[in-house]
């Protein structure tokens, strides 16, 4: 119930107001238990000690507790139904009224059970703790003053004879204590200091806690606002990245067809299909064709990079057997490897599971890693490919015995269009996009990639891909 009432209070309330609204109902529920406790205490005392007390008055006073508590209960429910503004105004009034009624009943119970002889007189202090927690400091001191006035009225009234005195079990043994002026002053002084010191200490602590809670609340709201701004910025950045990739893909797609046509026309000339040409013209056309093919390779890599960065959204995800994809890629790399006497070794675990992935992207990843390993290996070298099972995925390792990568260049290795100096000197082929494509594919599948390399000692690329990585807005399984 308290949680439901809290949810009806809007977020613009202070933490102290929210706490007060939540505790009003708790105070009402607590009073039912207090009624049972007071009634049981009266009945047990009557049966055990048999003091000459007005048991009828005591029980009648005890039954006042559920009567006015019913009023507070229904008034609280009505205020809760009316709405937040009425609830906010009513909560403080209800809290003060409830504590005040409790103090009046407590004073009556103390009077009918022995006055200053009653050992339960310091239950006033218990109410001061509650008032200090729920109410403002001024209201808490006001309740302390009311409690002191009520107790002083009972004590002084019995002292001067305005109120009748009833002997408690203690008063039977210490007769006349209520008429002893020194005892009266001592009890009043002790009660006054106990009430005011309790309120001062409790309100000091609670005010500091409330201040800290307000600071925490303000910080929480500020963090929530920054989190929303960051999320919006990330969404915007994702949209811009998507737009950039789409633009690059569209431009590259428009360039690929005419470049392929130019390459075919130049090839027809160099092959003599357009008639005889001079050796000098054929040489110039061959160089033009090489440039065209390099540009066509760049366009194809741009298309692959754009597709890799959108594979999470646009890819066709299904269960992919990486062993089959690896075998196909290795077969495709064998001609260029054999031409340079490079050996390709594969080590594949038999229990490698299929992974949920984009099949075309996985093939592209393997092709880039293996073709790079062959491209940058020395003639007569060796490329080793390992495919292993991991606890939550698979591990792909491609190692070569080639030129390696300088440690200073490894940080930039996955940057678009970046090629290390020794790679440029070793071969002019390459666009610097292969490893960017690989990293984009790995990240789209929720994996990781690590490179270990030393210059002139070869390189090893280790890729971990999880078995299952549900993509955001991916296409369904094929």
Order of alpha helices (4+ residues) and beta strands (2+ residues): alpha-alpha-alpha-alpha-alpha-alpha-alpha-alpha-alpha-alpha-beta-alpha-beta-beta-alpha-beta-beta-alpha-alpha-alpha-beta-beta
